[in-house]
């Protein structure tokens, strides 16, 4: 997948996560409204409406639970999968750079050791 396509996927996942958060807030608002209406219906002794509001509250509660658990986890898993896939493509380059820097450092250390060896042998000779 090209970098542009990966960015598009991550952008779409982010928008989906934002949409899910908006839905979660809408569910909270609906729950608040239903609870208020249920309280009014209870005061007016409208038993049928109280029962109906209970059903609605349960249904919205289930949707909210799915939003916050299942859907959230699925979106997060896809985001993490994308990040892992993207990182896997750059790891070989990072390893190669690390090897090159390691070899360069070992070379510099060998040069310093050689200079020290020469310095010691000229002092003792």
C-alpha positions in Angstrom: 0.0 0.0 0.0 1.4 3.4 -0.9 2.1 6.0 1.7 -0.7 8.1 0.4 -3.1 5.2 0.6 -1.9 4.5 4.2 -2.5 8.1 5.2 -6.0 7.9 3.6 -6.8 4.8 5.6 -5.6 6.4 8.9 -7.5 9.6 8.1 -10.7 7.6 7.4 -10.2 5.6 10.7 -9.7 8.8 12.6 -12.9 10.3 11.1 -14.7 7.1 11.9 -13.5 7.3 15.5 -14.7 10.9 15.7 -18.1 9.8 14.3 -18.3 7.1 16.9 -17.5 9.6 19.7 -20.3 11.9 18.3 -22.7 8.9 18.3 -21.7 8.2 21.9 -22.5 11.8 22.9 -25.8 11.6 21.0 -26.7 8.4 22.8 -25.9 10.1 26.2 -28.2 13.0 25.3 -30.9 10.6 24.2 -30.6 8.6 27.5 -30.9 11.9 29.5 -34.0 12.9 27.5 -35.6 9.4 27.8 -34.9 9.4 31.6 -36.5 12.8 31.9 -39.6 11.7 29.9 -39.8 8.5 31.9 -39.8 10.5 35.1 -42.6 12.7 33.9 -44.6 9.6 32.7 -44.0 8.0 36.1 -45.3 11.1 37.9 -48.4 11.1 35.6 -48.8 7.4 36.3 -48.6 6.6 32.6 -47.5 3.0 33.1 -47.5 2.0 29.5 -45.2 4.9 28.6 -42.9 4.2 31.5 -42.5 0.6 30.2 -41.9 1.9 26.7 -39.3 4.3 27.9 -37.6 1.5 29.8 -37.4 -0.5 26.6 -36.0 2.5 24.7 -33.4 3.1 27.5 -32.3 -0.6 27.3 -32.0 -0.4 23.5 -30.0 2.8 23.6 -27.9 1.4 26.4 -27.0 -1.7 24.3 -26.1 0.5 21.3 -23.9 2.7 23.5 -22.2 -0.3 25.0 -21.4 -1.6 21.5 -20.2 1.8 20.5 -17.9 2.1 23.4 -16.6 -1.5 23.5 -16.8 -3.4 20.3 -16.7 -0.7 17.7 -14.1 1.3 19.6 -11.9 -1.7 19.9 -12.3 -2.6 16.2 -11.3 0.9 15.1 -8.4 1.0 17.5 -7.2 -2.4 16.3 -7.3 -1.2 12.7 -5.4 1.9 13.6 -2.8 -0.1 15.4 -2.6 -2.6 12.5 -1.9 0.3 10.1 0.7 1.7 12.4 2.4 -1.6 12.7 2.3 -2.2 9.0 3.8 1.2 8.3 6.5 0.8 10.9 7.4 -2.7 9.5 8.3 -1.0 6.2 10.8 1.4 7.9 12.4 -1.0 10.3 14.9 -2.6 7.8 16.1 0.9 6.9 16.5 1.7 10.6 18.4 -1.5 11.1 20.7 -0.8 8.2 21.4 2.7 9.5 22.1 1.3 12.9 24.6 -1.2 11.4 26.3 1.5 9.4 26.7 3.7 12.5 27.9 0.8 14.5 30.5 -0.1 11.9 31.6 3.6 11.7 31.9 3.8 15.4 33.9 0.6 15.6 36.2 2.0 12.9 36.7 5.2 14.8 37.4 3.2 17.9 40.0 1.1 16.0 41.7 4.4 14.8 41.8 5.7 18.4 43.3 2.5 19.7 45.9 2.5 16.9 46.8 6.1 17.8 47.1 5.2 21.5 49.2 2.2 20.7 51.6 4.3 18.6 51.7 6.9 21.3 52.6 4.4 23.9 55.2 2.7 21.8 56.9 6.1 21.0 56.9 7.0 24.7 58.5 3.8 25.7 61.0 3.6 22.8 
